[in-house]
Amino acid sequence: MAVIMSETPAFLESLCTVVEKNKPKEDDEKAEVVDWDKAYLGQKLAELQTACTAYDKKTAKAISVELKQKTWPHEVKELLNTISEYLLHSDFEEAAKLAKDFLQPPVVLS
């Protein structure tokens, strides 16, 4: 108990430093990403869709982690977070559907 009591303040201070260092800055969240690799995203989402269709959680999770390490516009970040959440709950059908829907070009009515 004495060790816990003596070490806790230093641990909490270190933890706060790590959290603050890794927390996205408000300016970064609001800044629009102009130059992002749409072809790479499309390729990876297609691979993710295939992995989900095959119920290959390991591959799908690896692709998701790889994609989340890049800088994306807010809309893409939200998509990747939602897909990760579906993968966490083993909802492969919904994850594959999101990837597929995102890859589909919008229908233009004339």
Secondary structure, 3 states (H helix, E strand, C coil): CHHHHHHHHHHHHHHHHHHHHHCCCHHHHHCCCCCCCHHHHHHHHHHHHHHHHCCCHHHHHHHHHHHHCCCCCHHHHHHHHHHHHHHHCCCHHHHHHHHHHHHCCCCCCC
